[in-house]
Amino acid sequence: MPHGLEAKSGQLRIEQNQPRDLAITSHMDSAPEGLKIYYNDNDGSLDLHQTLSPERNLEYISWGRVDNNSHDDLIAASPYQTLNHYVYVYMNNTNGALITPQDGFDTGESINSKIELADIHYFWNYSIHELFVVQWNKIVIFANNNGVFDPDPLQEIVYDDSSPYNGVADFETGDINGDGCNDIIACGNEGIKCYHNTQNGEFNANPIQTAAINCSEIDLIEINYDGYPDLAVGIGQTVSVYENIEGYFDFDEPLWEGNTAVGFYCNEITSGDLQGYGANSIIYSGYGSGANYGFFVFKDLNDPPPCPPENFEVNVSPDNHPLLSWARNTEDDFYYNKIYRAVTQSEIPQRLEFSLVHSEYDNTYWEDVDVYYVHQPEVTDKIWYYITALDVQENESVESEYIRFWAVFDPQSNGELTILDIGDFPHSIGISASPNPFNPVTNIVYDLPEDVHVTLAVYNVSGRQVVSLIDSYRQAGDHHSVQKLLLTK
């Protein structure tokens, strides 16, 4: 990896399935080498594309939207000499290159450890971003007026009011409590402090959570993909990740830990999807003896499993067997599907009642030749199916919805199963969940009197959609869906 002081990943190019590129402020043997822009070649390898402004001794950088186009711009600042209160804005020319500015934005005071572009309202918003800078013991926010920063601060958040020199070492913005608005988390000699957004573009003056962890670098990173960002903390040669549980971090025990090379100490932490698989990697810059700097990448720290297959259906084949079909997953690292079957007399089978009956690598359909369809008037057993998707790392998705057939088990058939008629369809639309959605696992049963397009989604108490469970065509009958964790959020 190249030598450097700070690294940030951003969306420099807007292309289909394009992973994020990397910006690095680089020094070698105490001599500034400038702002270096590296293109990501889709496989996690980096190629140098641009070198900008070595004369400015830049160290702090951040990606974001200074104007209204869909490409990320870059801001940079220097902590040295007379340049230390200027922020330089490198606009994206929308062709994958940055334009060097002639002048900088004067923040009025020295910038000490961090700058950032972020939306003060909604973290998913694609509007222009405000400017956040650290000036000793406070985080100062400047409004963005159509691509021009207002010289009068919009708000100041005081990290430690006991001394102006007990300053902020690092901070991050992100939706920590799941209300849709960017919050702030800061660190320094006084530990870690979290400030919530009041949902009107202002931040609470007093922290909502604190932790006595003296650290200099933090980053918000998705590990569990449950809607709450987790926290990466750099101390010495160790990076630790603490889990976010419904808006509060569990600082009792790290969720994950990694160590850099011996003799290198944490200078900056960032994260991003370097390989385009949806898995965040941690990028860790460190310094050693003398003027030696290095970057270390913990790749695919959390490779998320694929989404459960959609459009899952069961019909009767020409040979009177159940014919299962589904839509192919679209993830780049999708590999194959697993099909599970259960025979039970209960209304809703338990997960352990299912067993794996087939793995399908090539097709989006499968015929269960062990099961036969015949019309009989009475029903004693039920047969259920569900399907999962797996990626190249064997990460398995959660279950698809369950599809039920009514059936009997015939001991005289040497273990063969006999499928009966699909049965009487419901007379009206119905839906139920058990246990209630505040349990770790919720079973959702819905009844359809006719074939229809079904939309099933989960919303939190703020009215924000947490997840879309189903948005596709479904046949008449009884259907079943299992969701884990998502419904507890």
Secondary structure, DSSP 8 states (H G I E B T S, - for coil): ----SEEEEE--S--TT---EEEEEEEETTEEEEEEEEEE-SSS-EEEEEEE-GGGT--EEEEE-SSSSSS-EEEEE--SGGGTTEEEEEEE-SSS-EE--SS-EE-SS---S-EEEE-SSBTT--S--EEEEEETTEEEEE-EETTEE-SS-SEEEES-SS-TTS-EEEEEEE-SSSSSB-EEEEEETTEEEEE-B-SSS-B-SS-SEEE----SEEEEE-SS-SSS-EEEEEETTEEEEE-EETTEE--SS-SEEEE-STT-EEEEEEEE-SSSSS-EEEEEEEE-STT-EEEEEEEEEE-------SS-EEEE-TTSSEEEE------TTEEEEEEEEEEESSSS--GGG-EEEEEESS-SEEE-TTEEE---S---EEEEEEEEEEETT--B-----EEEEEEEE-GGGTT-EEE-------SS-EEEEES-TTSSEEEEEEEESS-EEEEEEEE-TTS-EEEEEEEEEE-SEEEEEEEESGGG-
